[in-house]
Amino acid sequence: MTDLWWKSAVVYQIYPRSFADADGDGMGDLRGVIDHLDHLAGLGVDVIWLSPVYPSPQDDNGYDISDYQNIDPLFGDLAVFDDLLKGAHARGLKVVMDLVVNHSSDEHPWFIESRSSATSAKRDWYWWRPARTGMAPGTPGAEPTNWGSAFGGSAWEFDEATGEYYLHLFSRKQPDLNWENPAVREAVYSMMRWWLDRGVDGFRMDVINMISKAVRPDGSLPDGRMPTGAAFADGSASYINGPRIHEFLHEMYDRVFAGREALLTVGEMPGVTVDEAKLFTDPARHEVDMVFQFDHVWADRGSDPWRLIPLRLSNLKAILGRWQAGLADVGWNSLYWNNHDQPRAVSRYGDDSPAHRVASAKMLGTVLHLHRGTPYVYQGEELGMTNFPFRSIADFRDIEALGQYRQAIEHEGRSPEEVLTVLRARGRDNARTPMQWDASPQAGFTTGTPWLAVNPNYTEINAAAQYDDPDSVYHYYRQLIALRHAEPAVVDGDFTMLLPDDDRLYAFTRRLGPTELLVIGNFTGSTVQAPIPDAVSWTGAELVLSNLPAPATELSLAPWQAVIYRRVIE
Ligand code: TEU
């Protein structure tokens, strides 16, 4: 029988380097996680997803792994990891690992061997290709394709020793593994089984829809389309949802997951479409339980990467509504506003000013958690943590921000100020500032010097203050999570979007048998009377939860108010 326990679960993402530092070196660690397990148990979440803690040169904060079966000394060791598993399981929390197997680190022994000579036994474990025909290897434009990497520059790195290039869709310290090679796949599957045997409960799979590349029969890869003004082309048509992706994920299921109970598998899939996601998450196909799609976090982004597009609520609703409808009968959604790659939702889609921060953080949580799917909470989201006031590029540590800044200014003629404006709003370091535990120096994150500056608003926004305040974002998230566990309509109810063209209110109903929920979120700083079609029929319905005092007149929502009503239809 297929076990769909994760439909009623809530997942909490921990970015270990920024969560809690137990040994005072300025970097979060696994002991720090153990010390704060009660924060998570108190919140009521069911699953912890740990961002990578494996040995790594930390070029991309651990998403560049040099040993898949160990723990980086920065974070602890396997014994501490086992303690964490034990502590989590004792509290009924499952632990999901980050699986980063589109690429490894260039310091992984597999790559070291692969690059050692053109005839190495592991040469074919990565994507080695000669220079473009007729061009001198290593000269500008001689790269095998015109693709850019996600972090700026070409996606190909020239290797002097063997005169060939290797592919890296991300940093040059993250060479892409060649999934065409069955030996690579076997090595990955055996590593995954090793973690499951150790007691972990599943995997979040990094850019897993990029593992199949559209390689031509002669072994070459096609050029991508060149956007105007760009230094490099977009090669994604050749690696997003590539020709063998379903075959690979199904094979992984067979080799790793089949016969094991109560796991969670979620594939991170930039650029995935609803139709593809339906295939990936159809339980009968045995691929993954759910995927992370990106459409709703790209809603404030246009074709020019260095321009901010203000959010249109009707557009956000169209996107999420499409995902709700598309996976209504087959498949399952994951639901998120935040993760370690996204700016803080309260600053992005809410209002982080003192007047509205708390209300808008709760409103965003309400709207998200009441969708059909499995919600993810990213550390600090449950406190309403905000974006960081970056002054200059010197304040950033993220390889993506630094790489894209350099490329935009040096090769694309952008001004530092226009690039900084966008990085301040969207940069990944917004999510990566240390967790704000209390009002003591460095927010109680570390007794040392934190690797990335603490947000100066920690004296006001911190966990300790919120535990004692029944009106805090933390306690509100507890209620949202408890509601999912208690009310089957939140888990299984069908979803109907209301007011699709309204740019102020996000409104929908959920219906399961006789139970119907009405959810409305006010995305503005003004009071709005909700023009719900049959508003009068909701008179007398039970107000299950609201972030502000109950509306005085029926369905008149205060600034950033959210309401959840319930009625039972006889
Ligand atoms: O991110 C995948 C990804 O597509 C990112 O490029 C993301 O969209 C972008 O950074 C948003 O600004 C995953 C990980 O979550 C990310 O942290 C890693 O850097 C990346 O893969 C490479 O492993």
Boltz pocket constraint, residues with backbone or C-beta under 6 A from the ligand:
constraints:
  - pocket:
      binder: B
      contacts: [[A, 60], [A, 63], [A, 100], [A, 150], [A, 170], [A, 206], [A, 207], [A, 268], [A, 270], [A, 340], [A, 341], [A, 342], [A, 400], [A, 426], [A, 428]]
      max_distance: 6.0
